Structures are given as structure tokens and as C-alpha cells.
């Protein structure tokens, strides 16, 4: 007859503390971080006007909507500096205008937009060097 042992906390039958409580703390921390990130994503979608498209599959979005989705994704990570390399190059004039207006509207601090593919931006200690 086999004896069934049910491990308790810390891998010890009936208790022992230690590892399990640290695991529980880690699980709680991960849940809090997931909740915080979801709040950031929801806020970023709202800022760029994409809340209605939050559940859409990306391949069903227009080019302009995909650019706004990209912008929202980056904004959720709260970057200190944002460099947009020709963000409107594949967009029609209306979508390009809408995208640039959205960038202005959400007032991104330290946002650099490159116009030409041969233009390179080198950042060094918070300053544009060339």
C-alpha cells in the first residue's frame, strides 16, 4: 500500500514556512504588476483613441490604426525618450495627419521624429549629439 504525502509549506509535510510564503509573495507581486500593466495599457489605448479596437486582431486594423496601436504599446511602457523613425511613411495623408495630431495631443515629452531614412540620431546623456 502506497502512502500519500501532501507537502505543506516549504516542502515539509504539515508546514515549515519559508519557500512557500516567498512563492506566495511572488505570485501576489506578479498579479499586482499584471494589474498595473493592464491599467497602463487601457490608459494608453484611451490616449490614442483606440479603446474601441482593444480586442481587434491587428491584421484587421488599417495602417493608421496599427501605428496608433504601436504608439499605445510603447506609451504603456512609459518611456523617457521616444524616437519615431518615419512613423507616417506608409500612411495615406489623412492617416498621417491623424497620427501626428495624436502625437501632439498626448503631449509626449522628449519625442523625436525623424523624416529621412538617412538621418541618424545619436543620444548621449540625454542630449541629441547628431
Buried (B, 14 or more C-beta within 10 A) or exposed (E): EEEEEEEEBBEEEEEBEEEBEEEEEEEEEEEEEEEEEEEBBBBBBEBBBBBEBEEEEEEEBEBBBBBBBBBBEBBBEEEEEBBBBEBBEEBEEEBBEBBBEBBEEBEBEEBEBBEEEEEEEEEEEEEEEE
